[in-house]
Amino acid sequence: MEFNLFMGDIVDSARNEIRQAGFDELTTPEDVKQALEKKGTTLVMVNSTCGCAGGVARPAAASAIHYDKRPDQLVTVFAGQDREATELARQYFEGYQPSSPSFALLKDGKIQKMVERHEIEGHSPVEVVNKLQEMFDQHCDEL
């Protein structure tokens, strides 16, 4: 029982951290469909409880969006927690294997590019910020 309480704290902390960074949490398939089919650019962060999510991906997500170009919409799904929402989001990431943590950039509901776990794990937050901002440069408009 204590383990579950501990994991609940970790999950709550991970959810709060990405929400505080400005990402809207998508917890149901309906939320995902509504958000990912909007016109414009959308950055989806696939959140998780692993160390590279907390030590690299979430800090990079919070920092990368303070830039001249950024997506119109910032959203997140939580792998292993909101399973149906995450499964549906991953259907939009055509050509990419499921990966968490990860980032997907969509434009008008179509995948443009991803930063997958292997590009996050073992890298510094600054390196991931640079990868995200390169995607923004290629696919997003200036603010």
Helices and strands as residue ranges (DSSP letters): H 2-20, E 24-25, H 29-36, E 41-47, H 51-52, I 53-57, H 58-64, E 73-78, H 83-91, E 102-107, E 110-115, G 117-119, H 125-139
